[in-house]
Amino acid sequence: MHIEPMTPRGYDLLLSEFHYLKDVEKPRTNVEKQEAAALGDRSENAEYHAAKEKLRHIDKRLFYLNSMIEKAQIIDPMTLDHTRIHFGSTAVLDDGENEVEYTICGLLESEPENGLISVHSPMAKAMLGKIQGDEFSVVLPHGKKEYEILGITCVELFSLKKNIRTFEDFGFK
């Protein structure tokens, strides 16, 4: 089994979603299903079938979240030395034309469009272990690209996120 590194806050968010779905959303949907079933003929009962479908989605999500919880390796990047790039590092790179900034994070915490890349991504794998001044290349979907590392820092990951899930996002509408 491979591990899934994540920050303590990312792990807490994962657990929050799991418990919300298990303890709030699933029981509520079960009640909806029972109430719809009590209305009579189930073969043409749209509410009953919708509740059944919703329960399937909840169970699939719970299964996925549980597998992520089992694989979780909680790492607090703020406690690590960032002279080398590793989980939680924010690297400023020069690709010869532009400066770009990437932060290496866990799969569930990633937002590639905002520079938060999964530790499993080709870019992150190419950067891991490098120090300031190192050059490296990576094969990306649009071709091979060369980079130079201009700087390495550590920034609190959730201060960089633009899409933080809340309880309203956990449910299935």
NUMAR-365028 format. One line per field, with one value per residue (C-alpha): y, z, x. Coordinates in nm, 2 decimals, decimal comma, always signed. Example, Ala and Ser with C-alpha at 12.3 -4.5 7.8 and 13.67 -1.06 7.14 Angstrom:
// NUMAR-365028
yy = (-0,45/-0,11)
zz = (+0,78/+0,71)
xx = (+1,23/+1,37)
This chain:
// NUMAR-365028
yy = (+0,00/+0,34/+0,63/+0,96/+1,24/+1,53/+1,82/+1,80/+2,05/+1,84/+1,53/+1,71/+1,82/+1,46/+1,33/+1,60/+1,51/+1,14/+1,19/+1,43/+1,19/+0,89/+1,05/+1,32/+1,28/+0,90/+0,88/+1,17/+1,01/+0,68/+0,85/+1,01/+0,67/+0,51/+0,80/+0,76/+0,38/+0,43/+0,62/+0,29/+0,15/+0,17/+0,10/+0,44/+0,63/+0,90/+1,01/+0,65/+0,60/+0,93/+0,85/+0,51/+0,67/+0,93/+0,66/+0,49/+0,81/+0,86/+0,50/+0,54/+0,86/+0,71/+0,41/+0,65/+0,87/+0,57/+0,44/+0,78/+0,79/+0,44/+0,55/+0,90/+1,00/+1,33/+1,56/+1,92/+2,10/+2,39/+2,18/+2,06/+2,21/+2,34/+2,37/+2,08/+2,05/+1,80/+1,77/+2,12/+2,31/+2,61/+2,65/+2,95/+2,83/+2,99/+2,81/+3,05/+3,27/+3,31/+3,26/+3,01/+2,90/+2,55/+2,41/+2,03/+1,90/+1,59/+1,46/+1,58/+1,92/+1,99/+2,27/+2,27/+2,58/+2,76/+2,62/+2,35/+2,03/+1,67/+1,50/+1,23/+1,47/+1,45/+1,80/+1,73/+1,41/+1,59/+1,87/+1,64/+1,65/+1,95/+2,26/+2,62/+2,67/+2,32/+2,27/+1,99/+1,89/+1,73/+1,58/+1,75/+1,69/+1,97/+1,85/+1,86/+2,17/+2,29/+2,47/+2,63/+2,66/+3,02/+2,97/+2,74/+2,84/+2,70/+2,87/+2,75/+2,54/+2,64/+3,01/+2,94/+2,74/+2,90/+2,61/+2,50/+2,25/+2,32/+2,13/+2,27/+2,10/+1,76/+1,68/+1,54/+1,76)
zz = (+0,00/-0,09/+0,15/+0,09/+0,26/+0,38/+0,62/+0,96/+0,85/+0,53/+0,74/+0,97/+0,67/+0,54/+0,87/+0,89/+0,56/+0,64/+0,97/+0,82/+0,55/+0,78/+1,08/+0,92/+0,54/+0,52/+0,81/+0,67/+0,33/+0,48/+0,64/+0,30/+0,14/+0,41/+0,38/+0,00/+0,03/+0,25/-0,02/-0,20/-0,54/-0,56/-0,93/-1,03/-0,71/-0,82/-0,47/-0,36/-0,66/-0,60/-0,24/-0,34/-0,59/-0,34/-0,09/-0,35/-0,41/-0,03/+0,01/-0,28/-0,13/+0,22/+0,07/-0,11/+0,20/+0,42/+0,19/+0,20/+0,58/+0,60/+0,37/+0,53/+0,65/+0,83/+0,78/+0,91/+0,65/+0,89/+1,11/+0,83/+0,69/+0,35/+0,21/-0,02/-0,19/-0,03/+0,08/+0,17/+0,00/-0,22/-0,50/-0,73/-1,07/-1,39/-1,71/-1,92/-2,00/-1,68/-1,31/-1,17/-0,82/-0,71/-0,37/-0,32/-0,13/-0,09/-0,36/-0,18/-0,11/-0,46/-0,68/-0,99/-1,13/-0,81/-0,80/-0,54/-0,71/-0,59/-0,46/-0,72/-1,02/-1,27/-1,18/-0,81/-0,87/-1,08/-0,81/-0,50/-0,34/-0,54/-0,39/-0,48/-0,80/-0,93/-1,28/-1,39/-1,68/-1,68/-1,95/-1,93/-2,16/-2,39/-2,41/-2,22/-2,02/-1,84/-1,50/-1,26/-0,89/-0,78/-0,42/-0,17/+0,11/+0,32/+0,33/+0,53/+0,26/+0,34/+0,31/-0,06/-0,13/-0,31/-0,29/+0,07/+0,11/+0,39/+0,53/+0,26/+0,00/+0,17/+0,11/-0,21/-0,34)
xx = (+0,00/+0,14/+0,12/-0,06/+0,12/-0,10/-0,08/-0,24/-0,51/-0,57/-0,61/-0,86/-1,06/-1,06/-1,19/-1,45/-1,59/-1,59/-1,77/-2,02/-2,11/-2,13/-2,30/-2,52/-2,57/-2,61/-2,86/-3,06/-3,07/-3,18/-3,47/-3,56/-3,55/-3,77/-4,02/-4,03/-4,07/-4,37/-4,55/-4,62/-4,51/-4,13/-4,11/-4,23/-4,13/-3,88/-3,80/-3,72/-3,49/-3,32/-3,25/-3,11/-2,88/-2,77/-2,69/-2,47/-2,28/-2,23/-2,11/-1,86/-1,73/-1,71/-1,51/-1,27/-1,22/-1,17/-0,90/-0,73/-0,75/-0,58/-0,30/-0,25/+0,09/+0,05/+0,35/+0,37/+0,58/+0,63/+0,86/+1,09/+1,41/+1,35/+1,70/+1,60/+1,26/+1,03/+0,67/+0,54/+0,82/+0,73/+0,98/+1,03/+1,14/+1,27/+1,18/+1,38/+1,09/+0,89/+0,92/+0,67/+0,60/+0,49/+0,41/+0,43/+0,13/-0,09/-0,32/-0,64/-0,48/-0,36/-0,49/-0,27/-0,43/-0,31/+0,04/-0,04/+0,08/+0,05/+0,36/+0,27/+0,28/+0,57/+0,67/+0,69/+0,88/+1,13/+1,18/+1,21/+1,55/+1,68/+1,84/+1,85/+2,05/+1,98/+1,86/+1,63/+1,40/+1,06/+0,85/+0,51/+0,20/+0,31/+0,67/+1,00/+1,08/+1,39/+1,38/+1,63/+1,54/+1,56/+1,44/+1,29/+1,06/+0,78/+0,44/+0,15/-0,03/-0,39/-0,30/-0,23/-0,55/-0,84/-1,09/-1,12/-1,41/-1,67/-1,96/-2,18/-1,95/-1,95/-2,32/-2,48/-2,76)
